[in-house]
């Protein structure tokens, strides 16, 4: 996992936070090309997020918890049944932000 610049991290995190509004604009057919691209890339990155979990159902729950923590600005301690330790949770959360930044060409890939 490589680090990204703080300004890029903040921007990528903001893009993820706005994804629920973006989904609403897409449903209402009022989305910009960026909305369409960002929504697809966020979902792709979330699905590609490696969580070192074999059980697909558990992995899906963990991915949802990580997404929810970013969108709702919710710390690990307020997540009901996060299904992983605090360190793994924040590493995965930071990795998701990095993956979105790379996917949207805001940061160089590896």
N, C-alpha and C positions, 0 to 999 in steps of 0.2 A: 504494500500500500504506500503510495507516494503522497507527499503533502502538496497542497495547492495554496496559492497566495490567499491571504485573509479576505481581500476584497472579492475575489472570485468565489470563495467559500460562502460569503454572505449573500452574494447574488444568486448562486445556485440554490442555496437554502430558501431564499425568497421565492424563487421559481417553483420549488416544491411546495412551499406554503400556499401559494396561489393556485395550486392545481385543482382544488375543489371548485373554485370560482370558474376556472378554465373549463372544467367538465360541464358546468352549467351552461356556459356560453356555447359549447359544442352541441349540447342537447337542444338549445334554442336556435341553433344554426346561425349564430352570431359570432363565430370564432374567427380569429385572425389566422393567417398561416403559421405564425409562431405558436399560437394556442394549440393547433393541431400537432405540430412537431413536438412541442414540449410534453404534451399529454402522452403521446406515443413513447417518447424516450424515457419519461419517468416510469411508465409501466414496464417498459423493457428492462430498465436498470433495476427496478425493484424485483422483477422476476429472475434476473441474473445474479442478484446479490447472494454471494456465497456465505452461508451461515453454518457450515459444517454440521448439518443435521440431515440424517437419512430419511426421516419420516416427512413426507410431503405435506401432510396436514399440519404438523408442528411448524415446519418451515413457513408455510403460508400465514399462520397465526403470528409468528415472529416478524415476518415482513410487514404485516398489517400494523403490528405494534410500533415498529420503527417508523413507518410512514405516518402513523397517527401522532407519534411523539414530535415529529417535525411540523406537521400541519397545525397541530393544536398547541405547539410550544410546551409540550408536557415532559417533565423530567422522568427518568427511569423509575424513581421512587413512587410516582403516581400511576404507573402502568399496572393494571390488574393482571397478574400472572404473566410476566414478561417471558417466561420459559427459558431464560438464560441469565448469566451473571451480568453485573453492571458493566464490567470492562468489555465483555463481548458485545453487549448491546451498543455501547457508544462507539466501539470500533466499527461495527456494522453500519451504524448511523452515519459516521464520518465517511465510510466507504461509499455509501449511497450518494451522499452529497458530491463526492469526488467523481463518481461514475456519471452523474447527471451533468456536472461541469464539463467533463470530457465529451460526453455525447452531444452537448449543445455547442461544442467548439469554443468553450470559454477557457479551457485548460489543455495543455498538451497531453496526449495519451502516452502510454508506456511503450 
